[in-house]
Amino acid sequence: MNSEFLEALSDLEKEKGISKDILLEAIEQALLSAYKRNYGTAQARVHIDRLTGVFKVYAVRNVVEEVTDPRQEISLAEARAIDPRYDIGDMVEFEVTPRDFGRIAAQTAKQVVVQRIREAERNIIYEEYASREGDIIYGMIQRVEQKNVYIELGKTEAILSQNEQMPGEVYKPGQKIRAYIVEVRKTTKGPQILVSRTHPGLLKRLLEMEVPELQSGEVELVSIAREAGYRSKIAVYSRDPNIDPVGACVGPRGVRVQNIVQELNGEKIDIIKWDPDSSKFIAAALSPAKVVAVEVWEEEKIARVIVPDYQLSLAIGKEGQNARLAAKLTGWKIDIKSESQMEQIYKEEGYGDYYEQDYAE
């Protein structure tokens, strides 16, 4: 090693952000391990001169009254012959640099530097993507292995596991894809970026990309309920009475929402205006079904919704999907009844005709 090697380390410090001192300390430790492996000295130390790059190996011995292990100990008399200031318990160092150790040193230093460069690059990538958790990545599918999809992101890749894939989607190498960053893990092999196509956050970010009013804060996204690949409901609101939050999300001729539907392979999206009146919000959440009336129990967060008989199946939805999404969107437990069902309930409870008594306009 020489001054040129030190200059190279200084250049690395500037380019990669790896501390020169940390590199030198790591090289010293690696050289010490190499020395012990080849020469078997129990106690030793390696030092690299920070100005010249010259390295030296020192054997280290403990000063004792009576020597039992000459490889690790030195008598007090021998130590004081070197320097009268030595005393029992002190450590004495002897230079033992092997003549042929330069080749080993060069190889070891190269290995350490390469390893540290890799670690630094991995840390840079980790920090970059860890700060983007909750954001969208856009990349190209590199391969599909054991039902996991690997997405190329330049110097690294993201993993779309089977559990995070949308039902019915087909993933092929070379295909461009967007996904939501769920988590970034630090592993010995580098950062592991876990992404999702089913997370509600993907829909949220896509909306923010398409709707300028969401980016500016003129329109607020209050809540999202999503069953990926099938249907989603989003509730939006604007404090400005001149802005239609639903219209802003739908866009001219529906172009904004259609762009998102296309990105999500035809997933249906219901956009609903949030209302501070719980009854009105719950009724809107059951769209496209028409609601006759809503009874609410605020403390229990329970609502009973009455719909026309012919709208009952639409309000509930296929396999209960519409009702389930409305409950997720509003945060309320929703019980849906048809008018005829409610009429029967009211008669059994002795209230007469429920519609004329309570909901006639």
N, C-alpha and C positions, 0 to 999 in steps of 0.2 A: 504494500500500500504506500501511496505517496501523496504529494500535494494535489496532483491531478484528480486523484480519487476523492479528496475532500472537496474540490471544486465541483465535481460531478454531484456530490451529495448536496452541496449548496444550491445547485441548479434544480435538483429534485425538490428541495424545500420550497423553492419559489413556484415551480410548476404544479406540484401535486399537493402542496401544503403539509408535507411530512417533515416534522422537526428533525434537523440534522443531528442534534444531540441525542434524540431518542433513537435514531438510526445507529449512531455510533455505539450507544449502550447495548443495543440489541446485537450488533456485530461482535462486541466484546464478549457477551454471554454465549453467543454461538461458537466463537473461537475457543472459549474456555471448555465448552462441551466437546468440541473436536479434539482439543489437546488431551483431555482426560481419557477420551475414547481411544486415542492412539498411543498415549504415553503412560497412562495409568497413574498419574500423580494424584494423591488424595486431596491435597490442598494446593490451590494455585490461583493466580489472578492474571488476567490479560488487560493490558492498557494500550490504548491507541492515542498517540500524541495528537492533540487537537490542532496543532499548527503545522506539523510536518507529515502527519499520516503514518509515521513509523509505529509499528506495534512491537510490544515486548511481552514475554511470558515470565511470570515470577512464581517460584515455588514459595509457599508460605509455611513457616514452622513456628510452633509455640515454644516459648522459653520455659524450661523446667529445670528442676534441680538434678533429677536423674532421668536419663533418656531410656524409654522402653520401646519406642517406635521411631527409628531414625528418619522415616519418611515424613513424619508429621511433627517431630520434636527436635529441639536443639538445647544443649546444656547451657546453663547460665555463663559458664566460663568461655565457651565458644562464642556465645552471643556478645559478651563484653569485649572479646578480642576484636570483634567487628566494630562495636561502638560501646564505650563504657557506660552509656546511659541506659542500656537495656536492663530490665529487671524481670523477675518471675512473672509469668502471665502475659508478657509482651509478645508481639508477633514479629518475626524476622523474615524478610523477603530476599530471595536470591534470584537473579535473572537466569532463566533456564531455556531461553528461546532456542528451539531446534533450528539447525541450519536449513533443513528442507521444509520448514513449516510455511514458507511463503506461498507455495502452491495451494496448500490446504486453506490458508487464509484467504486467498483470492477467490477460491470456489465458494467458501463459506460466506464471504461478504456478498457475493453475487446472489446467492440463494436468499440471504436475509433481505437484501434490497428488493428483489423481485417479490418476495412474500409481502413485505410492507407496502409496496406499491399496490398490490392486489387488495390488501386490506383497506388502504386509503381510498381506492376507487370504489370498493364495496360500501364503505362508510358514506362516501359522497352520494352514491345512488340511494342508499337507505335514507339518508337525511332528506333527499329530494322528494322521494315518494312518501315517506312518513308524514311529511308536512302536507301532503295532498290526500290524506285519508278523508273520505267523504266527497271526493271529486271524481270526475270522469277521465278515463284514459281512452285513447284511440290508437289502435294498433292493428297488426296483421296476424292472423292465425298462422302459427309456425308449424304446429303438429297437434295431433290428437292421440293421447296415450292413456290406455286404461280408463276411458271415458272422461279424462281430464283434458281440457283445452288449454294449450300454451300459446300465449299471445306475445309476439315480439314487440319490444319497446326500445329499440336501439341497442343500448349496452346491457339491457337486462330483459326479463320476460315476466309476464303476469300469468297466474294460474286461475282458470275458471273451472272450479270443481263441478262434478255432476249435480250436487245439491243446489248450486247457484245458477244452473242453466235453465233457460225458459222452456217449458213444455212444447214439443213439436219443432223446436229450432234445430236446424242441421248445420253443423260447423265443419268447414272444409279448409285445408291449408291454402293460404293465399288470399283468403277472404278478409276484408277490412271489417273491424268490429269496434263498437263502443261498449265499455263496461264501467261499473262503479267500484271504486277502491274501498273495500271493506276493512282491510287490515294489512299492515306491513310488518313482517317479522324479521328479526335479525338472526341469521343462522351462520354456522361455520362455513357454509358454501356461498354465503352472500345473502342479500336481502330476498325475502320471499314475499311477493306481492299477490295478495288474494283479492280477487275481483268477483263481481256478481252482475248477473243480468236480471235477477228477480227482485233485488232490493228496492224498496220505495224511493230511496235516495236517487236511483238512476232516473226515475220519472221526474223527480224534483229538479235535478240538474238539467235534464233535457228541456224542461219548461223554461228554466232560467236562461238557457241558451237561445230559445226561440222567442221569448216574450220580453221585449225591452222594458216594459212597465214593471216586471218583476225585478229586473236588475236595478232599476232606478228607485224602487221602493214605493212607487205609485200604486202598485197592486201587491197585496200580501197573500202568500200561500199559507192558509191557516192549518189545513190538515190533508193527509193523503191516506187512502186505503187502497191496497193493491193486491190482486191475485194475478200474478205475472202470467202473461200469455193469454189471459182471458178477458179480464175487465178491471178497470181502475176507476176510482172516484176521487176528485180533488175539490176542495172547498177554497174559494178565493174571496178576497174582500178589498175594497178600496175606500179610504176615508174621504176621497174626493168625489162628491156626488156627480160630477161631470164625467167621471170615468166609469165605464161599464167593465167590471173585472172579468166577467165571463167572456164578453166580446173581445177583450184584449187578449185573452188566452186562445180563443178560437181563431182570431185573426181574420183578415179580409178573405172572404169566400172559404173560410175554414182552413186556410193554408198552414197556419202555425200548428194547430193541433194535428192536422193530417201528416205533417212532417214527423211528428213524434209517433203517431200511429204506425207510420211506415217503418221507422227505426225499430219499433217494438213488434214488427211482423204482424200487424193487424189487431193488436190488443185494443179493445174498446175503451174509450175514456169518456167518463161523464164529468162535465165541469159544472160545479154548483156554486151559487152565490151564498157565502156564509151570512148568517143573520144572527144578531144577538138574541133574538127571540127564539128560544129552544124549539118551540112548536113549529115555527116556520122553517127553521133549519132542518129539523128532522123530516118534515114533509118534503122539502126540496131534495134531501139526501136519498129519498126513495125514488127519485126520477129514474126512468121515464113514467113511472106509475103516477096516476092522479090520486090525490088524497082528499077525503071528505073532511076529516077532523083528526086532531091529535090531542090526547089527554096525557099530561105529564105529571110525574111525581118527582119534584126537583131534588129532594134530599136523597132519594134512592137512585136517582138517575135512570128511572124507568119510564118508558113512554108506551102508550097504547095508540096505535094508528088504525083509523077506520078508512077503508077504501071501498069503492063500488064492487059489487060481486064480480063483474067481468074483469076487474083490474087486480083481483087477488093474486092470481098466478104470476102476473107481471111484477107486482110489488115484491113478492117473495123471491122470484127469479128461479132460474134452473138450479135445482139442488140447493135452494136457499141462498144463492150467491148475492142477489141484489140486497136482500135484507141483511145479510152478513156484512157486506161492504158498507152499508149505511150505518150499521152499529159501530163498525171500526172508525168510520169517518167522524161520527158525532160523539163517540164515547158514551153512548146511551144503550141500555138494553131495550130493544124494540120488539113489541108484541103486535103483530099485524092481524087485524080482524076484518072480515067483510061486513057490509051493512046488514045482511041477513043474519049473520052470526051474532052481531051486536044486538039486533032486534030480539033474537031469541034469548040472549043473556039478560037483557033489560026486562023482558016479560017474566022470565024465571025469577028475577029479583024483585018483581012487583013495581017496576018504574013505568010501565006502559010503553008507548012507542018512543024509542030513544031519539029517533031523528027529529020528530016534530017537537019533542020536549026540549032537547038540548042544542040542536044544530040548525034548526030552521032559521033562515035569514029573514 
